[in-house]
Amino acid sequence: MSEQLRKQINYIIVCVNEFARRKAISSRTAFLYLYNYKGIDFLKENYDIEHTLSLDDSVEDLEMICRKNGGELI
């Protein structure tokens, strides 16, 4: 596994866990929500930009993307 891919995976895990913490849900529930409403895809496609932002901004972006794709805020 390349170092770049490892960093991307670690970043996605951090974002999922932070999203879960803020919404007071399990990491598993957060991952499934983000996966179903394209948040994970968003993080993968926009890693180069998103990982330079604050975690607050990244979680807000995830909320916005998921809402656009039919997700209701948990």
C-alpha positions in Angstrom: 0.0 0.0 0.0 1.4 3.4 -0.9 2.1 6.1 1.7 -0.4 8.4 -0.1 -3.2 5.8 0.1 -2.4 5.1 3.8 -2.7 8.8 4.6 -6.0 9.1 2.7 -7.4 6.1 4.6 -6.2 7.5 8.0 -7.8 10.9 7.1 -11.1 9.3 6.2 -11.1 7.3 9.5 -10.5 10.5 11.5 -13.3 12.3 9.7 -15.7 9.4 10.2 -14.9 9.3 13.9 -15.2 13.0 14.4 -18.5 13.0 12.5 -19.7 10.2 14.9 -18.5 12.0 18.0 -20.3 15.2 17.0 -23.5 13.4 16.1 -23.3 11.2 19.2 -23.6 8.0 17.1 -21.4 5.0 16.7 -18.5 5.1 14.2 -20.2 2.2 12.3 -23.4 4.2 12.0 -21.5 7.3 10.9 -19.6 5.3 8.3 -22.8 3.8 6.8 -24.5 7.2 6.7 -21.5 8.8 5.0 -21.1 5.9 2.6 -24.8 5.8 1.7 -25.0 9.6 1.1 -21.7 10.0 -0.8 -19.7 11.5 2.0 -16.9 8.9 1.8 -16.8 9.3 -2.0 -16.5 13.1 -1.5 -13.6 12.6 0.9 -11.8 10.3 -1.5 -12.3 12.6 -4.5 -11.4 15.8 -2.7 -8.7 14.5 -0.3 -6.0 16.9 -1.7 -8.1 19.9 -0.6 -10.1 18.6 2.3 -7.1 17.4 4.4 -5.7 20.9 4.4 -8.9 22.3 6.0 -9.8 22.2 9.7 -11.7 19.1 10.9 -14.6 21.4 11.7 -14.7 22.5 8.0 -14.4 18.9 6.8 -17.3 17.7 9.0 -19.4 20.7 7.8 -18.6 19.8 4.2 -19.7 16.2 4.9 -23.0 17.3 6.3 -23.6 19.5 3.3 -22.7 16.8 0.8 -24.9 14.2 2.5 -27.8 16.6 2.7 -27.5 17.2 -1.1 -27.6 13.4 -1.6 -30.7 12.9 0.4 -29.3 12.4 3.9 -31.1 13.9 6.8 -29.0 15.2 9.6 -28.7 12.6 12.3 
